[in-house]
Amino acid sequence: MSEIRRACADDLEGVKALLMQVLAVHHEGRPDLFKAIGQKYSDDELLQIFADDNNPVFVMVDNDKVLAEVSLNPLKPQFDHVFLHGHE
């Protein structure tokens, strides 16, 4: 049965997999800007984000598999991450 709940440490690998899918879509659409592989947040940073009550992250899980993730933090454009070309 599917449920929606706050993200926790057990969801780390599933959320990372979803973030990689997002990066792949960005790379496919704009390979001039986005690298094919990379990680925006370290594991520790993701765990800190999960624990932040001011910017909650929710996951949809089904049988312990993360199907979707949403973060309720304000969008902040960031152009200096390692997944962007020119920022090695």
HUKA-V843869 format. One line per field, one symbol per residue. ss: DSSP state (2 for helix, 1 for strand, 0 for the rest). A space follows every 10 residues. Layout:
# HUKA-V843869
ss=???
This chain:
# HUKA-V843869
ss=0111110022 2222222222 2222222220 0001000000 0022222222 2000001111 1100111111 1000000000 00010000
